[in-house]
């Protein structure tokens, strides 16, 4: 049942779904921030005192299996899932780098998949749009 729940996210394939289930089963008590960190997608900033400021990057401290298996699923999701495409386009308009946007979408997919895993419900565009405030914007347009 949990497998089918995560599979309802348009764009995630079998391998990405299995990797996500493995992540959620291996760390059942982890919260959202910890799950992102365990996947190696948490940001780290290179600083040394006041003089050295490096670019922020992902830590890659987590298991690379999760990042690798989610990458292609993220690319497909950006292309075929309307909500993720809208999220991608919004960040692109703000001038964010493509790689940074892909990581943001990957994080969002992990969070959504985790919620579906725990609730045993399928992905619903209407529920996603309501949580993100997209429904209110669309109803004002009409």
N, CA, C and O atoms as a GROMACS GRO file, in nm:
protein
  568
    1UNK      N    1   0.082  -0.119   0.000
    1UNK     CA    2   0.000   0.000   0.000
    1UNK      C    3   0.087   0.127   0.000
    1UNK      O    4   0.057   0.223  -0.071
    2UNK      N    5   0.194   0.126   0.079
    2UNK     CA    6   0.281   0.243   0.086
    2UNK      C    7   0.353   0.266  -0.048
    2UNK      O    8   0.376   0.380  -0.089
    3UNK      N    9   0.386   0.156  -0.114
    3UNK     CA   10   0.450   0.164  -0.245
    3UNK      C   11   0.357   0.232  -0.345
    3UNK      O   12   0.399   0.322  -0.418
    4UNK      N   13   0.231   0.190  -0.347
    4UNK     CA   14   0.135   0.250  -0.440
    4UNK      C   15   0.108   0.396  -0.406
    4UNK      O   16   0.083   0.477  -0.496
    5UNK      N   17   0.112   0.430  -0.279
    5UNK     CA   18   0.090   0.569  -0.238
    5UNK      C   19   0.197   0.661  -0.296
    5UNK      O   20   0.166   0.767  -0.349
    6UNK      N   21   0.323   0.619  -0.287
    6UNK     CA   22   0.433   0.701  -0.337
    6UNK      C   23   0.434   0.699  -0.490
    6UNK      O   24   0.470   0.799  -0.552
    7UNK      N   25   0.394   0.587  -0.550
    7UNK     CA   26   0.391   0.577  -0.696
    7UNK      C   27   0.290   0.671  -0.760
    7UNK      O   28   0.297   0.696  -0.880
    8UNK      N   29   0.197   0.724  -0.682
    8UNK     CA   30   0.097   0.815  -0.739
    8UNK      C   31   0.156   0.952  -0.772
    8UNK      O   32   0.091   1.032  -0.840
    9UNK      N   33   0.277   0.980  -0.726
    9UNK     CA   34   0.345   1.105  -0.764
    9UNK      C   35   0.392   1.089  -0.908
    9UNK      O   36   0.473   1.001  -0.937
   10UNK      N   37   0.342   1.171  -0.996
   10UNK     CA   38   0.373   1.161  -1.138
   10UNK      C   39   0.522   1.190  -1.160
   10UNK      O   40   0.570   1.298  -1.126
   11UNK      N   41   0.592   1.094  -1.217
   11UNK     CA   42   0.733   1.111  -1.248
   11UNK      C   43   0.824   1.020  -1.169
   11UNK      O   44   0.935   0.991  -1.214
   12UNK      N   45   0.781   0.973  -1.053
   12UNK     CA   46   0.865   0.883  -0.974
   12UNK      C   47   0.849   0.740  -1.023
   12UNK      O   48   0.737   0.690  -1.035
   13UNK      N   49   0.960   0.676  -1.052
   13UNK     CA   50   0.958   0.539  -1.102
   13UNK      C   51   0.978   0.439  -0.989
   13UNK      O   52   0.975   0.474  -0.871
   14UNK      N   53   0.997   0.315  -1.029
   14UNK     CA   54   1.010   0.206  -0.933
   14UNK      C   55   1.133   0.221  -0.844
   14UNK      O   56   1.125   0.205  -0.722
   15UNK      N   57   1.246   0.252  -0.904
   15UNK     CA   58   1.371   0.260  -0.828
   15UNK      C   59   1.367   0.375  -0.728
   15UNK      O   60   1.407   0.358  -0.612
   16UNK      N   61   1.319   0.490  -0.770
   16UNK     CA   62   1.309   0.605  -0.678
   16UNK      C   63   1.212   0.575  -0.565
   16UNK      O   64   1.237   0.611  -0.450
   17UNK      N   65   1.102   0.509  -0.596
   17UNK     CA   66   1.003   0.474  -0.494
   17UNK      C   67   1.061   0.377  -0.393
   17UNK      O   68   1.041   0.393  -0.272
   18UNK      N   69   1.133   0.277  -0.441
   18UNK     CA   70   1.194   0.179  -0.351
   18UNK      C   71   1.300   0.246  -0.264
   18UNK      O   72   1.310   0.217  -0.145
   19UNK      N   73   1.380   0.336  -0.323
   19UNK     CA   74   1.482   0.407  -0.245
   19UNK      C   75   1.417   0.492  -0.136
   19UNK      O   76   1.466   0.497  -0.023
   20UNK      N   77   1.307   0.559  -0.169
   20UNK     CA   78   1.238   0.641  -0.070
   20UNK      C   79   1.179   0.555   0.042
   20UNK      O   80   1.188   0.591   0.160
   21UNK      N   81   1.119   0.443   0.007
   21UNK     CA   82   1.064   0.354   0.110
   21UNK      C   83   1.176   0.303   0.199
   21UNK      O   84   1.159   0.294   0.321
   22UNK      N   85   1.289   0.270   0.140
   22UNK     CA   86   1.405   0.226   0.219
   22UNK      C   87   1.448   0.336   0.317
   22UNK      O   88   1.475   0.309   0.434
   23UNK      N   89   1.453   0.459   0.269
   23UNK     CA   90   1.491   0.572   0.353
   23UNK      C   91   1.393   0.589   0.469
   23UNK      O   92   1.436   0.609   0.583
   24UNK      N   93   1.265   0.581   0.442
   24UNK     CA   94   1.164   0.601   0.545
   24UNK      C   95   1.159   0.485   0.644
   24UNK      O   96   1.133   0.506   0.763
   25UNK      N   97   1.184   0.362   0.596
   25UNK     CA   98   1.183   0.247   0.687
   25UNK      C   99   1.310   0.240   0.771
   25UNK      O  100   1.307   0.198   0.887
   26UNK      N  101   1.421   0.282   0.713
   26UNK     CA  102   1.548   0.278   0.786
   26UNK      C  103   1.551   0.381   0.898
   26UNK      O  104   1.612   0.358   1.003
   27UNK      N  105   1.486   0.495   0.877
   27UNK     CA  106   1.483   0.602   0.977
   27UNK      C  107   1.337   0.640   1.007
   27UNK      O  108   1.291   0.746   0.966
   28UNK      N  109   1.265   0.554   1.079
   28UNK     CA  110   1.122   0.578   1.099
   28UNK      C  111   1.090   0.698   1.188
   28UNK      O  112   0.983   0.757   1.175
   29UNK      N  113   1.179   0.736   1.278
   29UNK     CA  114   1.151   0.845   1.370
   29UNK      C  115   1.212   0.978   1.328
   29UNK      O  116   1.206   1.076   1.403
   30UNK      N  117   1.268   0.984   1.209
   30UNK     CA  118   1.332   1.107   1.162
   30UNK      C  119   1.226   1.208   1.118
   30UNK      O  120   1.125   1.171   1.058
   31UNK      N  121   1.252   1.335   1.148
   31UNK     CA  122   1.160   1.439   1.103
   31UNK      C  123   1.201   1.485   0.963
   31UNK      O  124   1.294   1.431   0.904
   32UNK      N  125   1.130   1.587   0.910
   32UNK     CA  126   1.156   1.632   0.772
   32UNK      C  127   1.301   1.677   0.753
   32UNK      O  128   1.366   1.639   0.656
   33UNK      N  129   1.349   1.757   0.844
   33UNK     CA  130   1.484   1.811   0.833
   33UNK      C  131   1.588   1.698   0.836
   33UNK      O  132   1.685   1.700   0.761
   34UNK      N  133   1.566   1.600   0.923
   34UNK     CA  134   1.658   1.489   0.935
   34UNK      C  135   1.655   1.400   0.811
   34UNK      O  136   1.759   1.351   0.766
   35UNK      N  137   1.537   1.379   0.754
   35UNK     CA  138   1.525   1.297   0.632
   35UNK      C  139   1.600   1.363   0.518
   35UNK      O  140   1.671   1.296   0.443
   36UNK      N  141   1.586   1.494   0.504
   36UNK     CA  142   1.658   1.567   0.399
   36UNK      C  143   1.808   1.555   0.421
   36UNK      O  144   1.884   1.536   0.326
   37UNK      N  145   1.850   1.565   0.546
   37UNK     CA  146   1.992   1.554   0.579
   37UNK      C  147   2.044   1.412   0.552
   37UNK      O  148   2.155   1.396   0.501
   38UNK      N  149   1.964   1.312   0.585
   38UNK     CA  150   2.005   1.174   0.561
   38UNK      C  151   2.015   1.142   0.413
   38UNK      O  152   2.088   1.051   0.373
   39UNK      N  153   1.943   1.215   0.331
   39UNK     CA  154   1.953   1.199   0.186
   39UNK      C  155   2.071   1.280   0.130
   39UNK      O  156   2.103   1.269   0.012
   40UNK      N  157   2.135   1.360   0.214
   40UNK     CA  158   2.250   1.438   0.172
   40UNK      C  159   2.215   1.564   0.096
   40UNK      O  160   2.296   1.614   0.018
   41UNK      N  161   2.094   1.616   0.117
   41UNK     CA  162   2.048   1.734   0.043
   41UNK      C  163   2.041   1.859   0.129
   41UNK      O  164   1.985   1.960   0.086
   42UNK      N  165   2.097   1.854   0.249
   42UNK     CA  166   2.093   1.972   0.335
   42UNK      C  167   2.204   2.069   0.296
   42UNK      O  168   2.313   2.026   0.261
   43UNK      N  169   2.176   2.198   0.302
   43UNK     CA  170   2.276   2.297   0.260
   43UNK      C  171   2.383   2.318   0.366
   43UNK      O  172   2.355   2.314   0.486
   44UNK      N  173   2.506   2.339   0.322
   44UNK     CA  174   2.613   2.379   0.413
   44UNK      C  175   2.680   2.502   0.354
   44UNK      O  176   2.689   2.518   0.232
   45UNK      N  177   2.724   2.588   0.442
   45UNK     CA  178   2.786   2.713   0.399
   45UNK      C  179   2.932   2.712   0.442
   45UNK      O  180   2.964   2.681   0.556
   46UNK      N  181   3.019   2.747   0.349
   46UNK     CA  182   3.161   2.750   0.378
   46UNK      C  183   3.198   2.889   0.431
   46UNK      O  184   3.197   2.986   0.356
   47UNK      N  185   3.228   2.896   0.558
   47UNK     CA  186   3.267   3.024   0.618
   47UNK      C  187   3.388   3.002   0.709
   47UNK      O  188   3.406   2.896   0.768
   48UNK      N  189   3.469   3.104   0.717
   48UNK     CA  190   3.584   3.102   0.806
   48UNK      C  191   3.604   3.243   0.858
   48UNK      O  192   3.666   3.327   0.791
   49UNK      N  193   3.552   3.269   0.975
   49UNK     CA  194   3.562   3.403   1.030
   49UNK      C  195   3.480   3.502   0.949
   49UNK      O  196   3.368   3.473   0.909
   50UNK      N  197   3.537   3.619   0.927
   50UNK     CA  198   3.464   3.722   0.852
   50UNK      C  199   3.516   3.739   0.711
   50UNK      O  200   3.455   3.810   0.632
   51UNK      N  201   3.628   3.676   0.677
   51UNK     CA  202   3.689   3.702   0.548
   51UNK      C  203   3.653   3.601   0.439
   51UNK      O  204   3.645   3.637   0.322
   52UNK      N  205   3.631   3.476   0.476
   52UNK     CA  206   3.609   3.373   0.376
   52UNK      C  207   3.461   3.337   0.370
   52UNK      O  208   3.402   3.291   0.467
   53UNK      N  209   3.403   3.360   0.254
   53UNK     CA  210   3.263   3.324   0.230
   53UNK      C  211   3.256   3.241   0.102
   53UNK      O  212   3.274   3.293  -0.007
   54UNK      N  213   3.230   3.113   0.118
   54UNK     CA  214   3.218   3.026   0.001
   54UNK      C  215   3.073   3.011  -0.041
   54UNK      O  216   2.982   3.053   0.030
   55UNK      N  217   3.053   2.949  -0.156
   55UNK     CA  218   2.917   2.926  -0.203
   55UNK      C  219   2.851   2.818  -0.118
   55UNK      O  220   2.916   2.724  -0.073
   56UNK      N  221   2.722   2.834  -0.096
   56UNK     CA  222   2.646   2.732  -0.027
   56UNK      C  223   2.626   2.615  -0.121
   56UNK      O  224   2.599   2.633  -0.239
   57UNK      N  225   2.640   2.494  -0.068
   57UNK     CA  226   2.625   2.373  -0.149
   57UNK      C  227   2.557   2.267  -0.064
   57UNK      O  228   2.539   2.286   0.057
   58UNK      N  229   2.520   2.155  -0.126
   58UNK     CA  230   2.460   2.047  -0.048
   58UNK      C  231   2.572   1.969   0.019
   58UNK      O  232   2.684   1.964  -0.031
   59UNK      N  233   2.541   1.909   0.133
   59UNK     CA  234   2.645   1.844   0.212
   59UNK      C  235   2.694   1.713   0.152
   59UNK      O  236   2.811   1.680   0.166
   60UNK      N  237   2.606   1.639   0.086
   60UNK     CA  238   2.638   1.506   0.032
   60UNK      C  239   2.683   1.410   0.141
   60UNK      O  240   2.748   1.310   0.113
   61UNK      N  241   2.648   1.441   0.267
   61UNK     CA  242   2.687   1.357   0.379
   61UNK      C  243   2.600   1.232   0.389
   61UNK      O  244   2.641   1.132   0.447
   62UNK      N  245   2.481   1.238   0.334
   62UNK     CA  246   2.390   1.124   0.338
   62UNK      C  247   2.427   1.019   0.235
   62UNK      O  248   2.529   1.030   0.166
   63UNK      N  249   2.345   0.920   0.225
   63UNK     CA  250   2.368   0.809   0.133
   63UNK      C  251   2.348   0.855  -0.011
   63UNK      O  252   2.243   0.911  -0.045
   64UNK      N  253   2.447   0.832  -0.096
   64UNK     CA  254   2.439   0.876  -0.234
   64UNK      C  255   2.336   0.797  -0.314
   64UNK      O  256   2.292   0.843  -0.420
   65UNK      N  257   2.298   0.680  -0.267
   65UNK     CA  258   2.195   0.600  -0.333
   65UNK      C  259   2.065   0.680  -0.347
   65UNK      O  260   2.000   0.675  -0.451
   66UNK      N  261   2.027   0.752  -0.243
   66UNK     CA  262   1.903   0.828  -0.244
   66UNK      C  263   1.910   0.942  -0.346
   66UNK      O  264   1.816   0.963  -0.424
   67UNK      N  265   2.020   1.015  -0.345
   67UNK     CA  266   2.035   1.126  -0.440
   67UNK      C  267   2.037   1.076  -0.584
   67UNK      O  268   1.972   1.134  -0.671
   68UNK      N  269   2.109   0.970  -0.609
   68UNK     CA  270   2.120   0.917  -0.745
   68UNK      C  271   1.988   0.863  -0.797
   68UNK      O  272   1.952   0.883  -0.913
   69UNK      N  273   1.916   0.794  -0.711
   69UNK     CA  274   1.790   0.734  -0.757
   69UNK      C  275   1.681   0.839  -0.774
   69UNK      O  276   1.589   0.820  -0.853
   70UNK      N  277   1.690   0.949  -0.701
   70UNK     CA  278   1.588   1.054  -0.711
   70UNK      C  279   1.615   1.153  -0.823
   70UNK      O  280   1.524   1.224  -0.866
   71UNK      N  281   1.737   1.160  -0.872
   71UNK     CA  282   1.770   1.263  -0.970
   71UNK      C  283   1.686   1.252  -1.096
   71UNK      O  284   1.624   1.350  -1.138
   72UNK      N  285   1.682   1.135  -1.158
   72UNK     CA  286   1.608   1.121  -1.282
   72UNK      C  287   1.459   1.134  -1.259
   72UNK      O  288   1.386   1.189  -1.342
   73UNK      N  289   1.412   1.083  -1.145
   73UNK     CA  290   1.272   1.100  -1.109
   73UNK      C  291   1.236   1.247  -1.095
   73UNK      O  292   1.126   1.289  -1.130
   74UNK      N  293   1.329   1.324  -1.043
   74UNK     CA  294   1.309   1.469  -1.030
   74UNK      C  295   1.298   1.534  -1.168
   74UNK      O  296   1.212   1.620  -1.189
   75UNK      N  297   1.384   1.496  -1.259
   75UNK     CA  298   1.380   1.553  -1.394
   75UNK      C  299   1.247   1.520  -1.464
   75UNK      O  300   1.189   1.606  -1.530
   76UNK      N  301   1.201   1.398  -1.449
   76UNK     CA  302   1.074   1.358  -1.510
   76UNK      C  303   0.958   1.429  -1.443
   76UNK      O  304   0.864   1.472  -1.510
   77UNK      N  305   0.965   1.443  -1.312
   77UNK     CA  306   0.858   1.510  -1.238
   77UNK      C  307   0.848   1.656  -1.279
   77UNK      O  308   0.737   1.709  -1.294
   78UNK      N  309   0.961   1.722  -1.297
   78UNK     CA  310   0.960   1.862  -1.340
   78UNK      C  311   0.892   1.874  -1.477
   78UNK      O  312   0.823   1.972  -1.504
   79UNK      N  313   0.911   1.775  -1.560
   79UNK     CA  314   0.855   1.781  -1.695
   79UNK      C  315   0.706   1.748  -1.700
   79UNK      O  316   0.632   1.810  -1.777
   80UNK      N  317   0.661   1.652  -1.621
   80UNK     CA  318   0.525   1.601  -1.637
   80UNK      C  319   0.430   1.634  -1.522
   80UNK      O  320   0.308   1.621  -1.539
   81UNK      N  321   0.479   1.675  -1.406
   81UNK     CA  322   0.393   1.709  -1.292
   81UNK      C  323   0.370   1.859  -1.292
   81UNK      O  324   0.465   1.936  -1.274
   82UNK      N  325   0.249   1.903  -1.312
   82UNK     CA  326   0.217   2.045  -1.327
   82UNK      C  327   0.256   2.128  -1.206
   82UNK      O  328   0.306   2.240  -1.221
   83UNK      N  329   0.235   2.075  -1.086
   83UNK     CA  330   0.268   2.150  -0.965
   83UNK      C  331   0.419   2.169  -0.950
   83UNK      O  332   0.466   2.277  -0.914
   84UNK      N  333   0.495   2.064  -0.980
   84UNK     CA  334   0.641   2.075  -0.970
   84UNK      C  335   0.696   2.164  -1.082
   84UNK      O  336   0.794   2.235  -1.061
   85UNK      N  337   0.634   2.160  -1.199
   85UNK     CA  338   0.674   2.248  -1.310
   85UNK      C  339   0.651   2.394  -1.271
   85UNK      O  340   0.734   2.480  -1.298
   86UNK      N  341   0.538   2.421  -1.206
   86UNK     CA  342   0.507   2.556  -1.161
   86UNK      C  343   0.609   2.602  -1.056
   86UNK      O  344   0.655   2.716  -1.060
   87UNK      N  345   0.644   2.512  -0.963
   87UNK     CA  346   0.744   2.541  -0.860
   87UNK      C  347   0.879   2.569  -0.925
   87UNK      O  348   0.948   2.665  -0.888
   88UNK      N  349   0.918   2.486  -1.021
   88UNK     CA  350   1.044   2.502  -1.094
   88UNK      C  351   1.047   2.638  -1.166
   88UNK      O  352   1.144   2.712  -1.156
   89UNK      N  353   0.939   2.668  -1.238
   89UNK     CA  354   0.933   2.793  -1.314
   89UNK      C  355   0.938   2.915  -1.222
   89UNK      O  356   1.001   3.015  -1.254
   90UNK      N  357   0.870   2.907  -1.108
   90UNK     CA  358   0.870   3.018  -1.013
   90UNK      C  359   1.012   3.047  -0.962
   90UNK      O  360   1.052   3.163  -0.953
   91UNK      N  361   1.087   2.941  -0.928
   91UNK     CA  362   1.224   2.961  -0.882
   91UNK      C  363   1.314   3.010  -0.995
   91UNK      O  364   1.406   3.089  -0.972
   92UNK      N  365   1.288   2.962  -1.116
   92UNK     CA  366   1.367   3.005  -1.232
   92UNK      C  367   1.347   3.154  -1.258
   92UNK      O  368   1.442   3.226  -1.291
   93UNK      N  369   1.223   3.201  -1.243
   93UNK     CA  370   1.194   3.344  -1.262
   93UNK      C  371   1.264   3.430  -1.158
   93UNK      O  372   1.295   3.547  -1.183
   94UNK      N  373   1.288   3.374  -1.040
   94UNK     CA  374   1.357   3.448  -0.933
   94UNK      C  375   1.508   3.452  -0.957
   94UNK      O  376   1.581   3.514  -0.880
   95UNK      N  377   1.554   3.386  -1.064
   95UNK     CA  378   1.695   3.391  -1.098
   95UNK      C  379   1.780   3.283  -1.033
   95UNK      O  380   1.902   3.294  -1.032
   96UNK      N  381   1.718   3.179  -0.980
   96UNK     CA  382   1.793   3.071  -0.917
   96UNK      C  383   1.859   2.984  -1.022
   96UNK      O  384   1.810   2.971  -1.134
   97UNK      N  385   1.971   2.925  -0.986
   97UNK     CA  386   2.045   2.837  -1.075
   97UNK      C  387   1.969   2.705  -1.093
   97UNK      O  388   1.901   2.660  -1.001
   98UNK      N  389   1.981   2.645  -1.210
   98UNK     CA  390   1.907   2.524  -1.243
   98UNK      C  391   1.935   2.411  -1.144
   98UNK      O  392   1.843   2.342  -1.102
   99UNK      N  393   2.060   2.391  -1.107
   99UNK     CA  394   2.096   2.284  -1.014
   99UNK      C  395   2.030   2.307  -0.879
   99UNK      O  396   1.981   2.213  -0.817
  100UNK      N  397   2.029   2.430  -0.832
  100UNK     CA  398   1.967   2.463  -0.705
  100UNK      C  399   1.817   2.434  -0.710
  100UNK      O  400   1.759   2.386  -0.612
  101UNK      N  401   1.754   2.463  -0.822
  101UNK     CA  402   1.611   2.438  -0.837
  101UNK      C  403   1.584   2.287  -0.837
  101UNK      O  404   1.487   2.242  -0.776
  102UNK      N  405   1.668   2.210  -0.904
  102UNK     CA  406   1.650   2.066  -0.906
  102UNK      C  407   1.661   2.006  -0.766
  102UNK      O  408   1.586   1.915  -0.731
  103UNK      N  409   1.753   2.058  -0.687
  103UNK     CA  410   1.768   2.012  -0.549
  103UNK      C  411   1.645   2.050  -0.467
  103UNK      O  412   1.599   1.971  -0.384
  104UNK      N  413   1.591   2.169  -0.490
  104UNK     CA  414   1.470   2.212  -0.419
  104UNK      C  415   1.352   2.121  -0.454
  104UNK      O  416   1.274   2.085  -0.367
  105UNK      N  417   1.339   2.085  -0.580
  105UNK     CA  418   1.231   1.995  -0.623
  105UNK      C  419   1.253   1.857  -0.562
  105UNK      O  420   1.157   1.792  -0.518
  106UNK      N  421   1.377   1.812  -0.558
  106UNK     CA  422   1.408   1.683  -0.499
  106UNK      C  423   1.369   1.680  -0.351
  106UNK      O  424   1.311   1.582  -0.303
  107UNK      N  425   1.400   1.788  -0.279
  107UNK     CA  426   1.361   1.797  -0.138
  107UNK      C  427   1.210   1.794  -0.124
  107UNK      O  428   1.157   1.726  -0.036
  108UNK      N  429   1.141   1.867  -0.209
  108UNK     CA  430   0.995   1.872  -0.205
  108UNK      C  431   0.936   1.733  -0.231
  108UNK      O  432   0.839   1.694  -0.167
  109UNK      N  433   0.994   1.660  -0.325
  109UNK     CA  434   0.947   1.525  -0.354
  109UNK      C  435   0.965   1.433  -0.234
  109UNK      O  436   0.877   1.351  -0.204
  110UNK      N  437   1.077   1.445  -0.164
  110UNK     CA  438   1.101   1.363  -0.046
  110UNK      C  439   0.998   1.394   0.062
  110UNK      O  440   0.944   1.303   0.125
  111UNK      N  441   0.969   1.521   0.082
  111UNK     CA  442   0.873   1.561   0.185
  111UNK      C  443   0.732   1.511   0.149
  111UNK      O  444   0.661   1.460   0.235
  112UNK      N  445   0.693   1.526   0.023
  112UNK     CA  446   0.561   1.480  -0.020
  112UNK      C  447   0.553   1.327  -0.009
  112UNK      O  448   0.454   1.274   0.040
  113UNK      N  449   0.658   1.257  -0.053
  113UNK     CA  450   0.657   1.111  -0.047
  113UNK      C  451   0.651   1.062   0.097
  113UNK      O  452   0.586   0.962   0.127
  114UNK      N  453   0.718   1.133   0.188
  114UNK     CA  454   0.715   1.097   0.330
  114UNK      C  455   0.574   1.111   0.386
  114UNK      O  456   0.528   1.026   0.462
  115UNK      N  457   0.506   1.220   0.347
  115UNK     CA  458   0.369   1.241   0.393
  115UNK      C  459   0.277   1.132   0.339
  115UNK      O  460   0.190   1.082   0.411
  116UNK      N  461   0.295   1.095   0.213
  116UNK     CA  462   0.212   0.990   0.153
  116UNK      C  463   0.242   0.855   0.217
  116UNK      O  464   0.152   0.773   0.236
  117UNK      N  465   0.368   0.831   0.250
  117UNK     CA  466   0.411   0.707   0.314
  117UNK      C  467   0.341   0.690   0.448
  117UNK      O  468   0.293   0.581   0.481
  118UNK      N  469   0.335   0.797   0.527
  118UNK     CA  470   0.275   0.788   0.660
  118UNK      C  471   0.123   0.789   0.658
  118UNK      O  472   0.060   0.732   0.746
  119UNK      N  473   0.064   0.854   0.557
  119UNK     CA  474  -0.081   0.864   0.554
  119UNK      C  475  -0.149   0.755   0.472
  119UNK      O  476  -0.270   0.738   0.480
  120UNK      N  477  -0.071   0.680   0.393
  120UNK     CA  478  -0.125   0.577   0.302
  120UNK      C  479  -0.229   0.633   0.206
  120UNK      O  480  -0.324   0.564   0.169
  121UNK      N  481  -0.212   0.757   0.166
  121UNK     CA  482  -0.301   0.818   0.068
  121UNK      C  483  -0.222   0.841  -0.060
  121UNK      O  484  -0.099   0.847  -0.059
  122UNK      N  485  -0.294   0.856  -0.171
  122UNK     CA  486  -0.231   0.886  -0.298
  122UNK      C  487  -0.209   1.035  -0.314
  122UNK      O  488  -0.266   1.116  -0.241
  123UNK      N  489  -0.125   1.070  -0.409
  123UNK     CA  490  -0.096   1.210  -0.438
  123UNK      C  491  -0.218   1.274  -0.502
  123UNK      O  492  -0.279   1.218  -0.593
  124UNK      N  493  -0.253   1.392  -0.454
  124UNK     CA  494  -0.368   1.463  -0.507
  124UNK      C  495  -0.327   1.606  -0.541
  124UNK      O  496  -0.276   1.678  -0.455
  125UNK      N  497  -0.349   1.646  -0.664
  125UNK     CA  498  -0.316   1.782  -0.707
  125UNK      C  499  -0.392   1.885  -0.626
  125UNK      O  500  -0.337   1.990  -0.592
  126UNK      N  501  -0.518   1.856  -0.595
  126UNK     CA  502  -0.600   1.952  -0.522
  126UNK      C  503  -0.548   1.974  -0.380
  126UNK      O  504  -0.542   2.087  -0.333
  127UNK      N  505  -0.509   1.866  -0.313
  127UNK     CA  506  -0.455   1.879  -0.177
  127UNK      C  507  -0.323   1.954  -0.181
  127UNK      O  508  -0.299   2.040  -0.097
  128UNK      N  509  -0.237   1.922  -0.277
  128UNK     CA  510  -0.109   1.992  -0.289
  128UNK      C  511  -0.131   2.141  -0.313
  128UNK      O  512  -0.068   2.225  -0.249
  129UNK      N  513  -0.219   2.173  -0.405
  129UNK     CA  514  -0.246   2.313  -0.436
  129UNK      C  515  -0.304   2.387  -0.317
  129UNK      O  516  -0.272   2.504  -0.295
  130UNK      N  517  -0.389   2.321  -0.240
  130UNK     CA  518  -0.447   2.385  -0.122
  130UNK      C  519  -0.340   2.414  -0.017
  130UNK      O  520  -0.341   2.520   0.045
  131UNK      N  521  -0.247   2.320   0.003
  131UNK     CA  522  -0.140   2.341   0.101
  131UNK      C  523  -0.042   2.450   0.058
  131UNK      O  524   0.015   2.518   0.142
  132UNK      N  525  -0.024   2.466  -0.072
  132UNK     CA  526   0.071   2.566  -0.123
  132UNK      C  527   0.007   2.700  -0.152
  132UNK      O  528   0.076   2.795  -0.189
  133UNK      N  529  -0.124   2.710  -0.136
  133UNK     CA  530  -0.192   2.836  -0.162
  133UNK      C  531  -0.217   2.862  -0.309
  133UNK      O  532  -0.248   2.975  -0.347
  134UNK      N  533  -0.204   2.760  -0.393
  134UNK     CA  534  -0.222   2.778  -0.536
  134UNK      C  535  -0.370   2.791  -0.572
  134UNK      O  536  -0.403   2.855  -0.672
  135UNK      N  537  -0.459   2.730  -0.493
  135UNK     CA  538  -0.602   2.733  -0.522
  135UNK      C  539  -0.654   2.877  -0.506
  135UNK      O  540  -0.735   2.924  -0.586
  136UNK      N  541  -0.607   2.945  -0.402
  136UNK     CA  542  -0.652   3.082  -0.378
  136UNK      C  543  -0.610   3.174  -0.493
  136UNK      O  544  -0.686   3.264  -0.531
  137UNK      N  545  -0.492   3.152  -0.546
  137UNK     CA  546  -0.445   3.235  -0.658
  137UNK      C  547  -0.527   3.207  -0.782
  137UNK      O  548  -0.564   3.300  -0.855
  138UNK      N  549  -0.556   3.080  -0.809
  138UNK     CA  550  -0.633   3.045  -0.929
  138UNK      C  551  -0.777   3.093  -0.920
  138UNK      O  552  -0.834   3.129  -1.023
  139UNK      N  553  -0.837   3.093  -0.801
  139UNK     CA  554  -0.976   3.135  -0.789
  139UNK      C  555  -0.991   3.285  -0.805
  139UNK      O  556  -1.098   3.332  -0.845
  140UNK      N  557  -0.886   3.363  -0.774
  140UNK     CA  558  -0.890   3.506  -0.793
  140UNK      C  559  -0.882   3.544  -0.939
  140UNK      O  560  -0.930   3.650  -0.978
  141UNK      N  561  -0.820   3.460  -1.020
  141UNK     CA  562  -0.803   3.487  -1.162
  141UNK      C  563  -0.935   3.476  -1.236
  141UNK      O  564  -0.962   3.553  -1.327
  142UNK      N  565  -1.016   3.381  -1.198
  142UNK     CA  566  -1.142   3.353  -1.270
  142UNK      C  567  -1.246   3.460  -1.251
  142UNK      O  568  -1.356   3.449  -1.305
   0.00000   0.00000   0.00000
